[in-house]
Amino acid sequence: MYKPVTPLLAADTVIELIDLPDRPIVLIERANPPYGWALPGGFVDVGECLENAAVREALEEVTLEVRLTALLGIYSDPRRDERGHTVTAVYVAEANGMPKAADDAKNCQAFRLDELPEQLAFDHALVLADYLRFRKTGQVAPLRSQYPAL
């Protein structure tokens, strides 16, 4: 039977620490290329739904049990991951407690929205800009139907 060749599928999470002032978000410092700060997340396992993957990856990377509250958006630009075409669903989630780096996270930290790091991996600068708009307006990421040619 023919199997199509398709992009890899991932799930990422913007984790809001709801028991801290200003609801800071959690970012990980990646231990593996591409380096930089990133949202906790990773690849979806075969047989796993996106939401469960997002919750699992948050627990594996920053040891937090999260509650998903919204789907921020789907990010599918073929150039978003230098390792190959990867599509990700990004969720907004809430958690209590302090994150601890685990799995493939070299470090993790809670950041206030006005103090985000400059070196972000993947397209997470775009994702976080969409999240800032979401926090202000409640609007999820806009549909992006056109990407520049490769």
N, C-alpha and C positions, 0 to 999 in steps of 0.2 A: 504494500500500500504506500502511496506517495505521502511523504511528510514534508510540509513546507519548511523552508529555512526562515526563521523569524527572529526578531530581536530578543534579547534576554529580558526578563521581567523582574522588577525590584519593587520594594515597598519601603518608604522612608517616613519618618515621623518628626513633626515639630512638637516637642514635649514641653508643655508649660508646667512649671513647678508652682502649683496653686497655693502652697502653704508658705511661700516667700513673697515679700513685697514686690510689686510690679510684675509678678508672674514671669520671671526670667525663663529663658529657653535653654535646653541642653544641646550642646554640640560636642562631637568627638574630634579628637586629633587623630588622624588616620596613621596607623602603624605601617601600612603598605601603600604602594603607589595606586592611584595618584594621591600625593601627600596634600595636607592642608586640613582645615577644619570642615566638618561635614555634619549633616543631620544623621542621627542614628538610623540605620536601615541596612538592607541587604537584599539578596536574591530570594525569590519565592521558590519554595520547594515544590516538586511535582506532587500534585494532590492537595496542595495547601491553598486556601483562599487568601487574597491580598490582605484583608483585615487581620487574619491570624498571623500572617508573615510580619506585618508591622508590629504587632504586639510582641511576638517572639523575638524579633530583632532588637527591640527596645530592651527587653529583659536580658538578652545575651550581651549586648554592647554596653549598657549603662546600669544594669541591675535594677531597673525600675519597672514596676507593674503599672501599665498605663491604661487609661480609658479613652478610647477614640471618641472624638466629639464632632469631627467634620472631615470630609474629603476636600483638601485644599485644591488639588488639581492633578492632572496627568501630564507628565513631562516626557516628550518623545523626540526631541531634536536628535537626529542621528549622531551629532557631534558632542553630545552632553557628557559622554564618558570616553576617555581616550583609549580604553581597553576594548571598545567595540560598541555597537548599537545596543543601548539599554533603555528601556522604557520604565519609568517609575510612577507609582501612585504615591502621592504625598498626603499624609493624614495629619490633622491637628489632634493632639491628645493632652490629657491632664494626668499629673502624677503628684504624689506626695513623697517627701524625703529627699535625700541627696544622692545624686548619681555617683557611681563608681565605675571607672574604666574596666572593661573586661573584653573577652573575645579578641577581635582585631582592632580594638581602640587602644591607641598608645596613651591617651589621656582623655579626660572629659571635663567639662566645666559648664556651669550655669552662667549665661550671659544676659545682661539687661539688653533690651532692644536698641538702646542708644550707644552700646559699647560692643557691637559685634566685631569679630576679628576680620582683618582685611584678606587674609589668605584662605579663601574658601575653595573646596574641591568641587569638581563637576560643575553643574549649573546652579549651585546652591545660593549664589548671590541673587539670581533671578527668583528662585523659590522663596528666599527670605524677603525680597521686595514684595512679592505677592502676599506673603504672610503678614507683613506690616500693613498692607492695604486691608487685608482681612480683619486684622485686629481693630483697625480704625472704622471700617465701614460694614463689616460682616459679609462682604462680597468675596466669593471664591476667585481663584485664578481665572483670568480671561482665556477664552479659547484662542489658541494660536494655530491657525490652519496653514500658515505659510512660513516656511523657514528658507533662508537663502540656500541656493544650490551648493552642493558639496564641491 
